[in-house]
Amino acid sequence: MASTGLKYQFARLSIAEKLIAINVVVFLVNRLVPFLMGKNPELVEQWFWLPKGLNEFIAQPWSLVTYSFFHSTFGHIFWNMLLLYFSSRILLNLFGNRKFINIYFLGVILGGLVFVIAYNIFPAFTQLSSYLIGASAGVMAVLIFICTYIPNQEVRVFFFNVKLWYIGAFAVLIDLVQMPTGNAGGHLAHLGGALLGYLYARQLTQGNDIGEGFSKLLDSVGNWFKPKQRKAPLKTVYKTKKAATKVNTTHTKDSHQKKIDAILDKISKSGYESLSKAEKDFLFKAGKED
């Protein structure tokens, strides 16, 4: 009964909240189990960290994604998940789950690649022994995406209203300034994620979804685990009726998309708060259907 209740509660979470829950569970298990068993947690962690060496990376390519589920300290995971929670709420009000997954995990991947490439090219990093863990690259991708897509939207920070682009610029500046002082690998990954978020938003405003191929890849992988369904017997359908249905469906989809585009254009020009309640409700429902 308890497990059924947990499954129900988990199913009710948004995609971002599910991701946060998974990160928290991984962090707790990775800390508690080795402690109880009297083992060093690094014996398991090292198979999921992203190493800087090319040979080590080639030996464990899955680490380009898995590194994002591991965090070094409570403060590390707390601030990452807190920032992900608030920035994802804005993103998911504008778009559906697929866009969020694309932005987050492409940010994780690009952040990891920037880390590996930089540590094998720049002399300042080649002599350092390092590995990468943490969700910061994905979190930065989500944050910089919304800061780029709706830059003039204001949010409440403590006692002040601040435009999103100020927050994004400040976050990037902090990483640039702090890189020489320590944790250069983490800051490089942040900048890689930020770059992904910026490019994704800029391309999307021009009508190009750079994450479309990634979505198709995930769909293909997901299909491997779906049970094969038996094909239903073929039925004879009149062509005239089929053609009419296709025309009506296409017309409905076109009208629906035009309305979405008009609302998103209004957001980019005047901010999310300029929308009427009906427009916000329509956009929210459209995001859920994505």
N, C-alpha and C positions, 0 to 999 in steps of 0.2 A: 504493500500500500504506500509506503513512504517513497519507494523508487518511482511509483506511478505519479505521485504528487510532484516529485522533483522534475520528472519528464514534462509534466504539464506546465509547470512554472518556467522551465527552460524554453519550451515551445512558444510561450507568450512573449519572450524577449525579442527585441529588435536584433538584426544581424550584428550590429555593433556591440550590443549588450552581451550577445552570445560569445562574441570574440573576447570581450573583457572577461567573462566568466571562465572561458577556457584558459586564458593567460593566468588568472588567479589560481585556478586548480593546479596547473602545471607548476607554478611557483611554490605552492604549499606542499605538493607531493614531492617535488625535487628537494625541498628543505627538510621535511619531516621524515620521509622514509630512510634516507641515508643516515640521518641522526639516530633513529631508532635501531637501525641495523649496525651502527658503529662503523659506517663506511664513509669515505670521502665522496661528496656529491659530484666532484669533477670527473670521477670514473665513468659516470653515465653522461654527464653534460657534454664532455668533449666530443661525443659523436654527433652532437647537434649544433655546436658552435660553428661559426663561419671562420675558418682559419685564414691567415693572410697568405700563406704559401700556396703557389699554384698547384704543386704536386699533391698537397694535402686536400686542397679544394676539389681537384679532379677525383680524388679517392672517395670523397663524400659530397657529391653535388647537391644532395637534398638539403644540405646545410644552408643553401642560399635562401631557403624559406624557413626552415626550422629554427634558425638562430633567433628569429623574432619572437618566439614563444618562451624564451628564457631570460630571466632578469637576475642581476647580481645582488640587489638589496631591496628591502621593503620600499625605501624612498624611490628607487629606480622604477619599480612597477607602479607605485602609487601615482606619481606624476604623469607617467605615460598613459595610464588608464583614465585618469581624471581628464586630461586634455583630449583624449580620444572620445570620451563620453560627450563632452560639450561640443566639440567640432563635428562629430558624427550626427548629432541631432539636427544641426543646420543642413548638412549635406543630405540627410535622408528626408528632410522636408521638401527638398528640391528634386531629388532623384530617388530611384528605387535601389533595391539591394545590389543589383548587378553592377551599377556604377560604383557603389561603395566598395565592393569586393575588388573590382578592377583597380581603383585608385589606391586602395590600401596595399594590396599585395604586389602590384607593380612598383609601388614606392619601396616596399621591402626589398624587392629584387634589384631595383636600380641602386638603392642605397648600399646593398651588399656588394654589387659589382664595382661601384665607385671606391669602396673600401679596399677590395682586393687589388684593383688596378693601381690605385694611388700608392699602396704599400709595396708594390713591385716596380714602380717607375720612379718616384721621387726619392732622392737621396736622404731626405730628412726622415723618411719612414722605413727605408729598407733594412736598417740595422736594428729596428725595434722588434721585439717579440710580442705579438699581439693576436687577439682573436676578437670577434664581434658577436655580441648578444644584445637583445633588447628590441622592442617594437617601435623605437623612436623614428626610424625611417618611414614606416607606414603611417604613423601618427602625423609626422610632418607633411607627408603627401596629402593627407586629408585636410589638415589645417591650411596649407598653402593653396590647395585647390579652391576652398571657399573664399579665402582672402583675395584670390585672383578673379574668381567668377563673379562675386558680388562685393567688390572692394569698398564701396561706399556704405555698405550696410553697417549700422552701428550696433554694438553689443555692450552690455553693462560689465565693466571691470571694476570691482570694488564700488567706489562711489562716483565713477565717471562713465560716460558714454564714449566709446572709442570706435573709430572706423576699423573695419577688419584689415584693411591693407596696412594700417599702422602696426597691428599685431604681427602680421606676417613679416613685414620688413624688420621689426625688432627681433623676431625669432631667428631670422637668417643672420642678422648682424651679430647677435650673441654667439652663434656658432663660429662665424668668421674670426671674431675677436678672441675667443677662448681656445681655438684650435692649437696655437703654439704653447699654451700653458698646461696642457694635459688632455688625455682621452681624445687624441687626434682622430683615432679610428671612428669613435662614436660621432664626432662632429662631421666627419666626412660622409658618414652614412646619412646623417640628418640632411646635409646639403643635397645628397643624391635624391632622397625622398622629396625634398622641397622642389627640386628641379622637375621631378615627375609631376607633382601636383600643379606646378605652374604651367608646364607644357600641355597637360591634359585639359586644364581649364581654357587656355588660350585656343587650343584646337577645337574644343567643343563649342566655343562661341562662334567659330567659323563653320560649324556644321560637321566637323570631323571627330568621330569617336575613336581615339587611338587605342582604346581598350577592347575594341570589338573582336579582334583576333584572339585576345586572351580569354574573352568570354566563350568563344567557340571551342578553344582548347579545353577549358574547364568542363564544358558540356560534353565534349568527347570523352574525357576521363570519367565523368559521372555516368555516362552510358555504359561503361564497362561493368559497373556494379549493379545495373538495373536488370531484373529478370526479363528474359525475352518473352514477349507476348505473342500468342498465337494469332495469326492473321485471320480477320473476319472474312467470311465468304463474300465474294464480289456481288454487288447489286447493280442492276440496270437503273440508270438515272437519266431522265430526259435532259439533253444538252441545253435546251432553252432555259429550263429552270435552274440548272447549274450555273450557266453564264450570268443569269440575273442575280443569283445569290452572290456570286463573286463580285459583280459590279457594286451591289449594295454594301458589301463588307468593305471593299476598297474605299468607297466614298465615306463610310463611317470612320474608318481609320485615318483618312486624310483630314477630315474635319477635326477629329480628336487631336491629331498631331499639330494642326495649325493653331488650335486654341492653346495647347501647351507652349508652342513656340512664342506666341504672343505674350503669354504670362511671363515666360523666362526673359523675354526682351524687356518687359516692363521692370522686372527685378534688376536687370543689369543697368538700367538707366536710373531708376528711382529708389531701388532698395526693396527688400522683402516686405517691410511694413507698409509700403504704398499699396499693396494688394487689398482688395475687398475680402470680406469673410468668404464669399462664394468662390472667389478665385483661389484663396488659400485651401479651401476644402477640396476644390477640383484638383489642384496640384497634388495635394496629399493623397487623394484616391488614385490619381494617375501613377504616383510613385509606388504605391502598394501593388499595382497591377504589373509593374515593370519586372 
